C-alpha cells in the first residue's frame, strides 16, 4: 500500500485539509507539486474564484495539460510534444533567469490577484516559486512568457 501511494504522481489527499479542521483550507489551492519524472510544473490561478490552469513538462518533450501525465497506455498520453531544441531552451531559460536561486516573495496579494506558480527540478537543483501580478521580478518575466505560451488557448 505504501509503494502504491509513492507511485502515485500527484494524488491529492483530502485528509490534509480535514486534519487542519478549517473549512477554508479545503477551498484553497494545494501547493503545486512536481510529478515524478517531470522537470517543470506551471500553474496560473486567476484569483480565488477561478479554477487553476496547469501544465507539466517532461524531459522527453511531453506537455501534459491539467496535471501530470498518468496514462499507462501510449495512446492515452499527452499529445502535445516539444522538440529537443525547445526543451533545451526551457532548461537554458531556467538558468538564465536564475530560477534555482530565486526566493518566493513573501507578499500578501489581493484575493483576486493572478498567481504564477512554478516548480522545476534539473538534476539536484530544484526550486518552487510563486509570484503574483504586480510583484513579478523582471528576471522571471521571460520564463513566465515561455511557459504561458504552452498553455492551451481558452
C-alpha positions as CSV (number, residue, x, y, z in Angstrom):
1,X,0.0,0.0,0.0
2,X,2.8,2.4,0.9
3,X,4.5,1.7,-2.5
4,X,1.3,2.3,-4.3
5,X,1.0,5.7,-2.6
6,X,4.6,6.6,-3.5
7,X,4.0,5.6,-7.1
8,X,1.0,8.0,-7.4
9,X,2.5,11.1,-9.0
10,X,0.1,13.8,-7.9
11,X,-2.6,12.2,-5.8
12,X,-4.2,14.9,-3.7
13,X,-5.2,13.9,-0.2
14,X,-8.5,15.2,1.1
15,X,-7.3,14.4,4.6
16,X,-4.8,17.2,4.7
17,X,-7.5,19.9,4.7
18,X,-9.6,17.9,7.2
19,X,-6.7,17.5,9.6
20,X,-6.4,21.3,9.9
21,X,-10.1,21.4,10.9
22,X,-10.8,24.6,9.0
23,X,-13.3,24.6,6.1
24,X,-11.5,27.4,4.3
25,X,-8.4,25.2,4.0
26,X,-10.3,22.8,1.8
27,X,-11.2,25.5,-0.7
28,X,-7.7,26.8,-1.1
29,X,-5.5,25.5,-4.0
30,X,-3.0,22.9,-2.9
31,X,0.7,23.8,-3.4
32,X,1.9,22.9,-6.9
33,X,4.0,19.7,-6.8
34,X,6.4,18.3,-9.4
35,X,5.2,14.9,-10.7
36,X,7.6,12.0,-10.8
37,X,9.7,12.2,-14.0
38,X,8.7,15.8,-14.8
39,X,11.1,18.8,-14.9
40,X,8.7,21.7,-14.8
41,X,5.2,22.2,-13.5
42,X,3.5,25.5,-14.0
43,X,0.1,26.8,-12.7
44,X,-1.8,30.0,-13.3
45,X,-4.6,31.0,-10.9
46,X,-6.8,33.9,-11.8
47,X,-7.9,34.9,-8.3
48,X,-9.6,32.9,-5.6
49,X,-12.8,32.2,-7.6
50,X,-11.3,30.6,-10.7
51,X,-10.0,27.2,-11.5
52,X,-6.3,27.0,-11.9
53,X,-4.7,26.2,-15.3
54,X,-1.8,23.8,-15.1
55,X,0.8,22.2,-17.4
56,X,3.6,19.7,-16.7
57,X,6.6,19.4,-19.0
58,X,8.6,16.2,-19.1
59,X,12.3,15.8,-20.3
60,X,11.1,13.8,-23.4
61,X,9.0,16.8,-24.6
62,X,5.6,15.7,-23.4
63,X,3.4,18.5,-22.2
64,X,0.5,17.4,-20.0
65,X,-2.3,19.9,-19.6
66,X,-4.3,20.0,-16.4
67,X,-1.9,17.9,-14.3
68,X,0.5,15.1,-14.6
69,X,0.6,12.6,-17.4
70,X,-0.5,9.4,-15.6
71,X,-1.7,7.4,-18.7
72,X,-0.5,3.8,-18.7
73,X,-1.1,3.4,-22.5
74,X,0.9,5.3,-25.1
75,X,-2.3,6.4,-26.9
76,X,-3.6,8.0,-23.7
77,X,-0.5,10.1,-23.0
78,X,-0.2,13.8,-23.5
79,X,-0.3,14.6,-27.2
80,X,1.5,17.9,-27.2
81,X,5.2,17.5,-27.7
82,X,8.1,19.8,-27.6
83,X,11.2,19.1,-29.7
84,X,14.7,18.8,-28.3
85,X,15.6,22.4,-29.1
86,X,12.5,23.7,-27.2
87,X,13.3,21.5,-24.2
88,X,16.9,22.8,-24.3
89,X,15.7,26.4,-24.4
90,X,13.5,25.9,-21.4
91,X,16.4,24.4,-19.4
92,X,18.6,27.3,-20.5
93,X,15.9,29.8,-19.6
94,X,15.7,28.4,-16.1
95,X,19.5,29.1,-15.7
96,X,19.4,32.5,-17.4
97,X,16.7,33.8,-15.1
98,X,18.4,32.3,-12.0
99,X,15.3,30.3,-11.2
100,X,17.1,27.9,-8.8
101,X,18.3,30.9,-6.7
102,X,15.0,32.8,-6.6
103,X,13.2,33.0,-3.3
104,X,9.5,33.0,-3.1
105,X,8.4,36.6,-2.4
106,X,6.6,36.9,0.9
107,X,3.7,39.2,0.0
108,X,0.1,39.2,0.8
109,X,-1.6,39.5,-2.6
110,X,-5.1,40.8,-3.2
111,X,-7.7,38.0,-3.1
112,X,-8.3,38.3,-6.9
113,X,-4.6,38.6,-7.8
114,X,-3.3,36.4,-10.6
115,X,-0.7,33.9,-9.3
116,X,2.0,32.2,-11.3
117,X,3.5,29.1,-9.6
118,X,6.5,27.2,-11.0
119,X,8.2,24.1,-9.7
120,X,11.3,22.9,-11.5
121,X,14.0,20.3,-11.0
122,X,17.1,19.6,-13.1
123,X,19.4,17.1,-11.6
124,X,20.0,18.0,-7.9
125,X,18.8,21.6,-8.4
126,X,15.1,22.3,-7.5
127,X,13.0,25.3,-6.6
128,X,9.4,26.3,-6.1
129,X,8.4,29.9,-6.8
130,X,5.0,31.6,-6.5
131,X,4.6,35.2,-7.7
132,X,1.7,37.5,-8.1
133,X,0.8,40.0,-10.7
134,X,2.3,43.3,-9.7
135,X,5.2,41.8,-7.9
136,X,6.8,39.6,-10.6
137,X,10.6,40.0,-10.7
138,X,11.8,41.3,-14.1
139,X,14.2,38.4,-14.4
140,X,11.4,35.9,-14.2
141,X,9.2,37.5,-16.9
142,X,10.8,35.7,-19.9
143,X,10.3,32.3,-18.3
144,X,6.7,33.1,-17.5
145,X,6.1,34.2,-21.1
146,X,7.6,31.0,-22.4
147,X,5.6,28.8,-20.1
148,X,2.4,30.8,-20.7
149,X,2.8,30.1,-24.4
150,X,2.5,26.4,-23.7
151,X,-0.9,26.8,-22.0
152,X,-4.0,26.0,-24.1
153,X,-5.8,28.9,-25.6
154,X,-9.2,29.5,-24.0
